[in-house]
Amino acid sequence: MIRGASASGAAAGTRTANHRHAYASGAGRLAQLHRQHSRSSAGARRPSATVFASAAAQQQELDRAPRREGKRISSVEVPAFIMRDDMMDQLYRWALVNAGESAVRNFGLPMDVSPRYRAAGGTGDTDMTGSLWGFEVEVLRDGQRVAELGINFDDDCAVRSEWLGQDAEGFPVAEGRQEQVSGKNLEVWYLDSAKLTDEDLRASIRSFCAGLVSAVNRFYSFGSVFAEDSS
């Protein structure tokens, strides 16, 4: 899942290993997901209200919380046929439940989760303006913010093909008509300039990132971040 990105310690290694596991089923699983997406796209469930915001509300959100400079922890390429709005909506709801409501129990420190929306003018998928494009997680201690993470799609474009075939070795091959899809990579950012020297804080962030990786893998494997692996 990690592709050419900077990484930080054990969290990055875990993220890489989990990503490889998510794709271990190879072309057959990718082709199956693509067929399911193709069959359901015409009558697909519309994303929840958290995904789409009005242009005015979205712009207000961007004005209130402008993107700060930070350090990219990882950059993960997402298959082009994955519906970005559905994926981010599910990850955001996972974060609200696991970090917004139960962060102390799950990750050791309180956390607060807030959404980020896609601004107008991005390349690819012009109808994605106003979509939920990511979220930010504030890590708190004694009611004060001590660190902040950003989880979002980037501004690069992937190429989505009309369908996926298989080559002679069984690997997926793009076939048919192609189109650009915005949000090529799913990124995790550390949004503070201060170095992470507090071990409890580092452990909390690593635990959150490991939980996020597991949620992404469940989305790829079962179509839901809340699915249980019964194997």
N, C-alpha and C positions, 0 to 999 in steps of 0.2 A: 504493500500500500504506500510505503514511503518511496518517493521518487525524487532524487536529487535535491533533498531538503536538508537544512541544518537540523541537528537532533540534540537532545539534551539527556545524557545519562541513560539510566535503565528504562525510563519511560519511552524513549525513542526506540530502543531495542525491542521492548515489548510490543510497541505499535507496529514495527516492521514484521515481527513474527506473527502477530494476529492478522495482519493484512494478508500475508502469504497464505495463512490458513484459510482465510475467507475465500481465496481464489483457488484453493487446492482442487476443487471439483472440476476445474478446467472449462473447456469449451461447452460441454454438455449443459452445465449449470447456467452459463452465460446465455446460451441460445434459448434455454427454457425461460429465463427471466425476460429475454427480449420478446419472445413469442407472447408471453403473458401480458407484457406492456402493450404490444401491438394490438392484441385482442380487446384490451380494456380501455385503451386511450380515448376512444370515441365517447364512451359512456362512463368515464371514470368519475369517481367521487371527487367533488370539488373540495379543495383543501379547506381547513377550518378557518375561522375568522382571524386567527393569529397569523395566518400566512399572508393574506392580502390586506393592505391598508389603503386608505384614500391617498391621493397624491399630496394633499395638504398635511395630513397626519404624518405621512412618511417623511416629508421634508422637515416638519417640526422635530421629529425624532432625530434626524440627522443633525439638525441645528443644535439640539440640546446635548447630544453626545457625539461630537466630532471624533473621527478616528485619530487616536494618538499613535505616535511612533512606538515601536516595540521590537521585540525579537521573535522571529518566526521559529517555533519549536519544531513544526513538521508541516509538510505539504504532501497531500495524498491525492493521487489521481482517481477520479470517480468515473466509472464507465459511462459513456456518452448517453446510453439509452435510459439511465436512471433518471426518474423525474426529480429534479432538484427541489421543487417546492414541497413535494411529499417527504423527501428525505430530511430536509431541514425542519419541517414542521414536526416530524417525529422526534428528531434529536432535541429540538427545543422543548418539547413536552417531556421528554426523558429528563432533561436538565432541570425543568421546573419541579418535577417530582423528586428526583434523587439529590439535587443540589439545593434547589430553592426551599424545599420542605424538610429534607432529612439529611442535610449535609454533615452535621456533627456526627450522627450515627454512621453515615456511609464513608465520610472522608476526613473526619477529625476536627474540622473547623466550620463555623457558619459560612454560608455563601448566599449571594443574591444574584438572580439571573434576570437579564433584560434583553429584549430583542433588538435586532438590527435589520433594516430594510434596504432593498436594492434601489439605488438612485437611478433616475432617468439618464439616458444617454449611453448606457453600456452596450457593448457589442454582443451580437447574437441574441436570439430569443427576445425581441423587443417587448413582447407581452409580459415579460417577467418583471418589469418595472413595478415597484411597490411590493414585491414578494418578500417574504421573510428570507433574508440572505445570510443570516447568522445570529449569534447572540453573544453577550459578554457575561462573564462570571466574576463577580467581586468576591474575594476571600476576605472574611472579616475576623477581627479579634477585638473583644471588648467593645463591639459596636463600631470600630474603625476599620476602614479598608486598609489591608496590608499587602494585597496583590490583586491583579486583575488579568483574566485570560480572555482572549477573543477567539471564537470559533466561527468560521465563515467560509463561503466559497470565494475564490479569487475572481479576477476580471478576465482571465484567459478563456479561450473557447476550445471546446472539444468538437470533434466531427462525429455526428451521429449518422449511421447508415440506415438504409431502409430495412435491412435484415442482416443477420449474422450467419455466415456459413462456416464450414470447416475446411482447413487445408489437409494435405495428405497425412500430416502427423496428428490431426485432431485438434489443432489450435484454432481459435476463432478468427474469422476473416471477414472484413467489412465488405458488403455487397449491396448493389442497388443504389438508389438515389441517396445523396448525402446532404446534410445541412449542419450549420454551426449551432452549437449549444453553449451558452455562457455558463461560467462556473466550472472550469476544467478540473480544478483541484479543491479539495477540502483542506483548509488550513487551521492550525492552532497557533495562536500568538500569545506571547507573554508581553503584556502591555505596559509594564513599568520599567523605568530606567534603572532602578536600584537592583543590585545583585541579590540573588537568592542565597542568603547565608544561614537563615534560620532553618534548622533541620525539620522541625515540626511543620513549618510552612511548606518546605520542599516535599515532605512526605504526603501532605494533604493534596498538593497539586499533582504529584505522581499518581496518587490513588484516584483522583478525578479523571485524569487522562486515561488510566487503565480502564475505568468504567466506561468512558466515552468510546474507547476502542471496542470493548465488548458490545456496546449498543450498536455501533456501526456494523460489526460482524453479524449480529442478529438480524439487522435490517437486510443485509445481503443474503443471509441464509434462509430467512423465514418471511421477509417482507414486513416485519414489525420489530421495533426496538424493544418491545415488551414481551416478545415471545420467549418461551422457556425451552431450553435445549434438553429434550428428554433422553438423549443418547447417553 
